[in-house]
Amino acid sequence: MRPLVLGCAQFGNGYGFYIKTPQLSTETIDEILMLSLKNGVTELDLAQNYFGVVSNLARQETLKDFQLGTKVEYSPNDENEITKKLHTDINVLGGVAFESILVHNWAQLKNDERKQSLRFLGEIKRQGLTKHIGISVYETNEIEDLDFDLDIVQAPLSYFNTDFLRNEEAVTLTNRGVRFVARSIFHQGTLLNPGSLPDKFNSERDEYQKFCTENNYSYLQAALSVFDSQSIFTKLVIGVANPKQLTEIVDCDERPSSQAISKIPIEFSRQLADPRRWNSN
């Protein structure tokens, strides 16, 4: 079974940059959590800026059976507030410590701020508020010359973004024991519904559909095969809007194929690879 982590952004006030996930009911969240535990998915991925998530999760009796990881927006001037919020969140969630705490806004920090942020998380780790610390990144250049003491790098991975699989720094870090966790495997859901891609990416959509046809993949199999066929990322964060979606992901056969993944074009534009840029010209 794939080592899945359940992303919880959609458990708050609606989530999604391009395709919006509607706000979920308490009952739906409860069904998803129970189904996750039934299928061995026991880690949750949170963030301090996922509004409404903590309060919604706190109502769930099954929460005690999960390991919780969270992400913080770091600022040198806000360390006390960040720490206070972390203590509040873990108390509300009924836990003792987070499994991991990552810097969420790593891309926006200057080099000296990055050093400060890791020193800050290192101190929180020594205080026992978390077991592991790390960073959440978007681009491979964000891990260049990364000589900080960290445990985890969370980064995007999808058919349209395989940059980290081809990156020497990522290989070096994994050899040092840093664990890479993949997110965005469905690329804002567009890999499950290619027709939802902006029209300016028509040729790339055709490439993806050709990839699916040639390898006899469903859209779901094709999207997940990118994770199944690599060795850099050891866990995969997935988000779902209902129990049916989770069941489909869990039940989807693992079909690793180095031959298939080698057929993925490596020249996709940065505008396509990063959904934040889809609205730019």
N, C-alpha and C positions, 0 to 999 in steps of 0.2 A: 504494500500500500504506500502511496506517496506520503511523504512527511508534510502534512498540511497544517497550516495555522489559519485560524478563522479571523479575518479582518472584520473590525467592528465599526468602521466609519458609518456604515449604513444603518447602524442601530440608534443613531441620533436623529437629527432634524433633517434628514434627507442628505444624500451625498452623490457626488459625481461631477466631474468637470464638463463632460460633453453629454453623456447620457445620465440624466438625473435618476437616482433611486428614490422612490417615495418613502416618506417616513413610515416605519414599520410599527405595527401594534405590539403591545406587551406580549400578547398571546403568540404572535408569529415569532418574536425573538425567543420566547421560551421553547417553542417547537424546534427552532434551529439549534439552540444550545443542547437540548436533549438528544437530538439526532446526531449532533457532533460527537457527544460523549459516546453514544452507542457505536459510532464508527471509529473511535479511537482518536478523534481530533480534540486535543485537550489543551491547546494553547490559543490565547486570544491576543489580538494585536490592537492596541488602543493608541490614542494620542490626546494630549491636553486640549488641542483645538478641535477635537471631534465633539461638537457641542451636543449635549444631551445624552451622550453615550453612557457616562458613568452613572447618572441617576437612573437611566433605564435598566442598565445591567444590575444595579444594586437591588432591584426588585426580584431578581431571579434566584430561586433556591439552589439551582444547579451550579451557581457561580463558584462555590467553594471547591469544586472538583476541577477547576481550570487553573493553569498557570497564566499569569497576566504580564504582558509586556506593554510599555507605553513609550511615547515620544514627547519631547519637550521643545518649545521654541526658546532657544537660548539667547540671552542678552546679559552682558556683564553687570548691568545695573539692576537686573531683576532676579539675581540668584536667590535672595531670601524669599521672594514671592514664588519662584518656581519650587523651591524646597517645601514651602508651606502648602502649596497646591498638591504636591506629590504625597505629603503626609495625609492631607485631607482626602484625596482620592483613594488611597489604599485603605484608610479607615472606613470610608463609605462603602467600599467594595468588600469589606470584611476580611482583608488579608493582613499579612505581616510584612511582606516585602514583594516588590515586583521581580519577576524573573529577569527582565531586562528593561533598561531605560536608554533610549537613543536620542541623539540630537536631531531634531526634525528639520531644522532650517540650516543645515550644514552648507548648502550652496550659497547662502546669502552672507555667511560669516567671512570676515577677513582672516588671514593666517593667524595673527595673534589672538583673535577671538576664538578660533578653532582650538588653539592650545589651551586657552582659558576654559573653554567648555568641557574639554576632556579632563582637565584637572578638577573641575567642579564635579563632574560625574564620578571621577575616581574617588573623591572625598565622600560622596553619597554612597558609593559602593562600600567604602571602608566603614561607614556608619551602619551598614546592614540594610539599607533601604532597597537595594537591588543586588542580584547575583552577577549580572553581566551589563556591560556598557558598550555603546557603539554609536554609529552614525547612519543616517538615512540620506542617500545620495541619488542624483539624477544622471550625472555624466561621469565618464571614466576619468576625466581630468581632475575630478574631486578626490580621487584616491591616489594621485601621484605624490611621491615623496611622503607617504603617510607613515611617519615614524612614531606615532602616538601609541600609547598602550590601550588597546581596545579589543573587544571580543567579537563584535558583530558588525557587519556592513549589510544594510538593507538597500537593495537596488532594483531597478526595473529589468524585467526579462520578458520578451514576447517575440513572436514571429517577426514583428517590425522593429525589434530592438534587441539584438544579440551582441551589443558592443562589449559587455563585460566578459562574454565567453571568449573573446578574441584579444583580451587585454593582459599584457604581461604582468602589470602591477597586481591584478586580481589573482593571478596564479601565484605570485610571490607571497601575497598576503595569506592565501589559503595554506600555503606551505608553512607559514609562520603560526598557523593555528587559528587565524581569524575565520569565523564562519560567515558565509554569504547567504542571505535570505532573499528570495525573489519575491517581487510584487508585480502587479500590472500585467499578469500573464494573458489576460483577455483584452488588454489594450482598450480600456474604457468600454468593454463589451462589444467592440466592433469586430473582433475576430470570431465572435459567435453569430454576428449579424453583419456581414460585410457591407450590406446595402446601406448601413447607417454611417459609413465613412463619408466625410465630405467629398463632394464631386471632384475636387481638384486632385484626389488620390485615386482616380479611376484605374489608371494603369497598374498601380500597386495592388489595388483590389483584385484585378485580373490575375496578377502574379500569385496572390494568395489562393485564389480559387483553383488555379492550375495546380498549385502545390497539393491542395486537398485531393483533387481528382487523380493526379498521378500516383499518390500514395494510398489511395482508397481510404482517406480519412473523412470522418465527419468534421464539422467545424470545431466541435469540442475536442475531439481527438487530436486534431491538427494543432490547436492552441496548446494543449497540455504536452504534446510530444516534444515541444521545445525544451521544457523542463526535464522530461523523461530521458532525453538524449544527451545530457551534459553532466559534468562532474564538478563544476565550480560552486553552484548553489546547492545547499543541503536541505533547505526547507522552502516551502512555497506558501505565501499568504494569498488566500482567496477570499473574495467577498461574494455574498449571495443575498438575494432579496426575499427568498422563501425556501422552505424545506425541500421542495422539488428540485431546485437548482443544486442544492448541496448533495442530494441523492444522486443526481446525474453525474456530478463531478467525482464523487466517491466511487461510483460504479463504473466509471469510464476506464476501460482497459488501459494498462500501461503498455505503450507500444514504442519503446525506445528504438531509435534507428539512427546511427551516425550517418548513414547514407542519406536519410531524409533530411536531417538537419544541415548536412553539407550542401543541400540544394537551395537553402534559403539565401536569397541575394544579400550581399553585405553593403550594397550601395544605396539603401533606403535613405531618403533625405532626413536631416535632423528635424525638419518641420513635421514630418510624419511620425518619426520615432518618439517625439515629445508632444503629447496632447496639449500641453500648455500653449504650444505655438500654432495650433490649428486655425485659430482665428486671424493669424497674421498673413500678410500677402506674400 
